[in-house]
Amino acid sequence: MKVILIQEVPGLGNVGDVKEVSGGYGRNYLIPRGYAQFATPTTLRKVDALKAKEEKHQQALNIEMADFAKKLDGLEVVIKAKVGGQDRLYGSVTGADIADCIKQMTGQEVDKRKVLLSETIHKVGEYGVSVKLSRDLAPRLKVMVVGERTEVKAEEKTGDNIAAEIKPEETASN
């Protein structure tokens, strides 16, 4: 099935592209969400106008975001996270975490979906991350993940503390 993209779809194409997709993907995902339209003779004639409009929009967005891109390029973001053994994080550092740090540092909000992680961050270290501000602007910044060790007491490890918390009246009623 041929469709015309009316919004950018990551991994598929940009606005105005005519793509061949499977029927289910087009009918059940792209078209209901407003990402694409059926490629009919009428809509195919509108493709050039759609591409020209999108190109103007991208140029305006590039001009608007140029200063912010310069500010982000080479920026060093430090994120503190709780770590366990072997400097592995409890959980991971996500695009939302990085977007929050960028907002705190620069005062400008970044959509978490625009933060492009090349790998999942599960360990303490230094990572290169891109932020896609527009189709042409994707400044790289440095993300430093530092660990906060959580101390576990010896009695919590053995379970003695848990047994002491059970009250006699609770055990009799159960």
ChimeraX attribute file (.defattr): number of C-alpha atoms within 10 A of each C-alpha:
attribute: neighborCount
match mode: 1-to-1
recipient: residues
	/A:1	13
	/A:2	16
	/A:3	25
	/A:4	26
	/A:5	25
	/A:6	22
	/A:7	17
	/A:8	16
	/A:9	13
	/A:10	7
	/A:11	6
	/A:12	11
	/A:13	15
	/A:14	18
	/A:15	20
	/A:16	24
	/A:17	19
	/A:18	19
	/A:19	17
	/A:20	13
	/A:21	14
	/A:22	11
	/A:23	12
	/A:24	10
	/A:25	11
	/A:26	21
	/A:27	17
	/A:28	10
	/A:29	13
	/A:30	21
	/A:31	17
	/A:32	11
	/A:33	11
	/A:34	11
	/A:35	17
	/A:36	25
	/A:37	19
	/A:38	18
	/A:39	18
	/A:40	11
	/A:41	8
	/A:42	9
	/A:43	14
	/A:44	17
	/A:45	11
	/A:46	12
	/A:47	19
	/A:48	13
	/A:49	12
	/A:50	18
	/A:51	16
	/A:52	13
	/A:53	13
	/A:54	18
	/A:55	14
	/A:56	11
	/A:57	12
	/A:58	16
	/A:59	14
	/A:60	12
	/A:61	16
	/A:62	17
	/A:63	10
	/A:64	13
	/A:65	15
	/A:66	15
	/A:67	10
	/A:68	15
	/A:69	19
	/A:70	13
	/A:71	13
	/A:72	21
	/A:73	15
	/A:74	15
	/A:75	16
	/A:76	17
	/A:77	18
	/A:78	15
	/A:79	15
	/A:80	13
	/A:81	20
	/A:82	17
	/A:83	20
	/A:84	15
	/A:85	8
	/A:86	8
	/A:87	16
	/A:88	16
	/A:89	22
	/A:90	13
	/A:91	12
	/A:92	16
	/A:93	20
	/A:94	16
	/A:95	21
	/A:96	15
	/A:97	13
	/A:98	22
	/A:99	21
	/A:100	16
	/A:101	18
	/A:102	19
	/A:103	13
	/A:104	11
	/A:105	13
	/A:106	13
	/A:107	10
	/A:108	11
	/A:109	12
	/A:110	20
	/A:111	15
	/A:112	15
	/A:113	13
	/A:114	16
	/A:115	21
	/A:116	16
	/A:117	17
	/A:118	10
	/A:119	9
	/A:120	11
	/A:121	19
	/A:122	17
	/A:123	21
	/A:124	22
	/A:125	12
	/A:126	15
	/A:127	18
	/A:128	15
	/A:129	20
	/A:130	18
	/A:131	24
	/A:132	18
	/A:133	20
	/A:134	18
	/A:135	12
	/A:136	11
	/A:137	18
	/A:138	18
	/A:139	19
	/A:140	20
	/A:141	18
	/A:142	17
	/A:143	21
	/A:144	16
	/A:145	21
	/A:146	18
	/A:147	18
	/A:148	14
	/A:149	13
	/A:150	9
	/A:151	7
	/A:152	8
	/A:153	8
	/A:154	10
	/A:155	10
	/A:156	10
	/A:157	10
	/A:158	9
	/A:159	10
	/A:160	11
	/A:161	12
	/A:162	11
	/A:163	8
	/A:164	8
	/A:165	8
	/A:166	10
	/A:167	9
	/A:168	8
	/A:169	8
	/A:170	8
	/A:171	8
	/A:172	7
	/A:173	6
	/A:174	5
